[in-house]
Every structure is written in C-alpha cells, then in structure tokens.
Amino acid sequence: MNRLVNLVCRAMTSGAAAGSAAAITAAARASGDGSTPYAPINAVTHCLWPRRALSETGLSARFTLTGLAIHQASAMFWGVLFEGLLDRWQCHTKRRAGIAEVVACASTTAAVAYVVDYHAVPQRLTPGFEAHLSRRSMFYVYGALAAGFAVAAIGRSRYED
C-alpha cells in the first residue's frame, strides 16, 4: 500500500510539472497559430460545454480555470503511467533510472497520451487543443508534456541523492 501511495504522490508532482509545461507551451504556440493564449485551455472544457468552449478565446473563470483544472488532472492521470513505467524499469533492472531511461519513459507516456487523446477516445473527450493549434504546435505541446515528466523525475532523483 505504501508503494502505491508513493507512486500516486510522485504522479501528482510529475503530472503537475508536465501539465504546466504543456499548458504554457499551448498558450505560447496559440498566438503564432492565429488564436489567443487562453483559447487552447478554454477548449478543454468542450467536454462540459460543447457549444461554447471551442469558440471561447478570452480569460474567464468558467472556461480558463475549469479547462486548466481538467488539463492538470489529466496530466496527473498520465503521471501515474509515467511513474509506473519508471518503477517497472527500476524493479526490472534493480537500479535507479538514468536520464536516458527517464526520457524514454516520459516520451513513451506522452506518445501514449497523444494516441489515446486523439485516436482512442470519443471526440467529446479529446483535449480540444486541435481547435486552436496547428499540428506542429500539437507536437510541441506533447513534447512539453514529456519534458515536464522528465524534468520532474530528474529533479527528484537529484534531490534524493
């Protein structure tokens, strides 16, 4: 039980870092893609408000804060996969994961998240970023997700040493 609690706590931390990196990247890329920095995060709420969320481009408590909460919760969910992959690797090899292994687990998690987000779930459950971001920007967003996971894990391992 203690191991599961530890994994979930690590997933919350690495997921928060990854979600923040992805949200910041989405906001930064939106301007170059002809939208506003708030639009991609607002679009996340299309699961709740399908008729309005994709067209909301301004800062609002209803769309921006709710979208950010959903986005961060989703990133923490993917953090469980990331931390589980790291645990599995460390249990299998009997040593702590190095930078290459952490990056591989983070990249794998981001790739799985993209496939599930855009090819496995119903349209209403997708993140909605695609309404405001180009394919290139989407690549950067999922790359930032992976980078956030990796940075959190590497930073944690440096602290544990």
C-alpha positions in Angstrom: 0.0 0.0 0.0 2.8 2.4 0.9 4.4 1.8 -2.6 1.1 2.7 -4.3 0.7 5.9 -2.2 4.3 6.8 -3.1 3.6 6.3 -6.8 0.5 8.4 -6.7 2.3 11.2 -4.9 5.1 11.2 -7.4 2.5 11.1 -10.2 0.8 14.2 -8.8 4.1 16.1 -8.8 5.4 14.9 -12.2 1.9 15.3 -13.7 1.6 18.9 -12.4 5.0 19.7 -13.9 4.1 18.1 -17.2 0.7 19.7 -17.3 2.1 23.1 -16.6 4.8 22.7 -19.3 2.1 21.6 -21.8 -0.3 24.4 -20.9 2.4 27.1 -21.1 3.5 25.7 -24.5 -0.1 25.6 -25.8 -0.6 29.2 -24.7 2.7 30.3 -26.3 2.0 28.5 -29.6 -1.6 29.7 -29.9 -0.6 33.2 -30.8 1.5 32.0 -33.7 -1.4 29.8 -34.8 -3.8 32.8 -35.0 -5.5 32.4 -31.7 -5.2 33.7 -28.1 -3.1 32.2 -25.3 -6.3 31.2 -23.4 -8.1 29.5 -26.3 -6.4 26.1 -26.1 -7.1 25.7 -22.4 -10.6 27.0 -22.8 -11.2 24.4 -25.5 -10.5 21.6 -22.9 -13.9 22.4 -21.4 -15.7 21.3 -24.6 -16.5 18.1 -22.7 -18.7 20.2 -20.4 -19.9 23.0 -22.7 -19.6 21.6 -26.3 -21.3 24.5 -28.0 -19.3 27.4 -26.5 -16.0 26.1 -25.3 -14.2 25.8 -28.6 -15.1 29.4 -29.5 -14.1 31.0 -26.2 -10.8 32.8 -26.6 -10.6 35.1 -23.6 -9.6 34.7 -20.0 -12.6 33.5 -17.9 -13.1 31.6 -14.7 -15.7 29.4 -16.3 -13.6 28.2 -19.2 -10.0 29.0 -18.5 -9.8 27.9 -14.8 -12.1 24.9 -15.4 -10.0 23.9 -18.5 -6.8 24.3 -16.6 -8.1 22.1 -13.8 -9.2 19.4 -16.2 -5.9 19.6 -18.1 -3.9 19.3 -14.9 -6.0 16.4 -13.6 -5.4 14.7 -17.0 -1.7 15.3 -16.8 -1.6 13.8 -13.3 -3.5 10.8 -14.6 -0.8 10.3 -17.2 1.7 10.8 -14.4 0.6 7.5 -13.0 1.6 5.8 -16.2 4.9 7.6 -16.3 5.8 6.8 -12.7 4.6 3.2 -13.2 6.9 2.8 -16.2 9.8 4.2 -14.2 9.0 1.9 -11.2 8.8 -1.1 -13.6 12.1 -0.3 -15.2 13.8 0.2 -11.8 12.3 -3.1 -10.4 13.4 -5.0 -13.5 17.0 -3.7 -13.6 17.5 -3.3 -9.8 19.0 0.2 -10.3 17.8 3.8 -10.5 16.8 5.0 -13.9 19.3 7.3 -15.6 18.5 10.3 -17.7 18.1 8.2 -20.9 15.6 5.9 -19.2 13.6 8.8 -17.7 13.4 10.5 -21.1 12.4 7.2 -22.7 9.6 6.7 -20.1 8.5 10.3 -20.5 8.4 10.1 -24.3 6.5 6.9 -24.2 4.0 8.4 -21.8 3.5 11.4 -24.0 3.1 9.3 -27.1 0.5 7.1 -25.4 -1.3 10.2 -24.2 -1.5 11.6 -27.7 -2.7 8.3 -29.2 -5.4 7.9 -26.5 -6.3 11.6 -26.6 -6.8 11.8 -30.4 -7.3 8.3 -31.6 -9.0 6.2 -28.9 -11.5 8.4 -27.0 -14.7 9.9 -28.4 -14.4 13.4 -29.9 -16.0 15.0 -26.9 -13.3 13.6 -24.6 -10.3 14.9 -26.6 -8.4 17.8 -25.1 -9.7 20.2 -27.8 -6.3 21.8 -28.4 -6.6 20.9 -32.1 -9.3 23.6 -32.5 -6.7 26.3 -31.9 -3.3 24.8 -32.6 -1.5 23.5 -35.7 -0.1 20.0 -36.0 3.3 21.4 -35.3 2.1 23.1 -32.2 0.4 19.9 -31.0 3.8 18.2 -31.4 5.4 20.8 -29.2 2.6 20.5 -26.6 3.1 16.8 -26.3 6.9 17.3 -26.3 6.5 19.7 -23.4 4.4 17.1 -21.6 7.2 14.6 -21.9 9.8 17.2 -20.9 7.8 18.1 -17.8 7.6 14.5 -16.7 11.4 14.1 -17.3 12.4 17.3 -15.5 10.3 16.4 -12.5 11.8 12.9 -12.2 15.3 14.0 -12.8 14.9 16.8 -10.3 13.5 14.4 -7.8 16.3 12.0 -8.3 18.9 14.7 -7.8 17.2 15.7 -4.6 17.1 12.1 -3.3 20.9 11.6 -3.8 
